[in-house]
Amino acid sequence: MKQHYSTCSHRPAERARHWQDVIRSTYFDLQLAYADAANFEACLSSWQLGELSLSRLSSSPIAYRRQKPDHTEHEEQFLVSLPRQNPIRFSQMGRDAYCPAGHFILERSHDPYEFSYQRANNLWVLKIPGRLLRHHLRQPERYCALTLDGSHGMGALFASYLNQVGMQLEQGDESAHPLIGQQLLELFAACAEHNPAVLGTRTSSVRAAHLQRIEQYVRSRLADTTLNPEQIAQACRISTRYLHDLFGDTGQTFSQWLRDQRLEGARQTLGRHPQLSLAQIAYQWGFTDQSHFSRVFKLRYGHTPRETRQMQHDAHLANI
């Protein structure tokens, strides 16, 4: 069954309270900050997909802030948000994400966060009970505030299927809802597990905890060109041999994983800071040789940094 909400039938003075109630009932309690409260407009449609729900949210620029959850909120929830029109910015657990249109991010209800967009936007939001996501994905909070690529591989399959499901629901086709929800959940878990930003292992929880500590340490020092396994092992209080053994679980070497993290950071910076030169971006993310940076970037994404920046610019103009 479809639920639909809009600010159109409310006077400007009533819209803030009305939209606060809509957001709380659809997702969970969030604090709202409007770029222009007097002229704010928004609408939201949502559908139940078994225990999951999918919503289409369109609104003027706005910022959502999640405070520390109230002790009465017992059930953990996760939101998968995919902007369709303009980028969003999201921060949680000490991580900051810039998510362009077509890509997606994961948000956790039990940790404070900030979510915003500075231009009118249109988003799909998939709400997943925490107990269901945890059944399919180990430690899902590790994937929060990371931009998940909706243009390649498993991420492209998830983003494409989410768009198709949403369009069918908007056209009135409400058949097989629980099955669709299960498929979306399994597909999201699969593409999250294939995300190169997170070190995956299906071995013991102790080894997984060590990998998580390594991730946190490395992500805060990606610009350090001297970063090496010995330094990381010492900081994480493990041996260098054990560090390399841990990476044996992931199917990547340490060097491969470190390079991919730097490349992804550079790719996001290309769109976020168009005033920076390619050389500045390369250096910022730990590449001392611009030609090497351009070469490995193309091998990873299929386009050079310059071509990628132009495509991001063209996509932005098309959405204005």
Order of alpha helices (4+ residues) and beta strands (2+ residues): beta-alpha-beta-beta-beta-beta-beta-beta-beta-beta-beta-beta-alpha-alpha-alpha-alpha-alpha-alpha-alpha-alpha-alpha-alpha
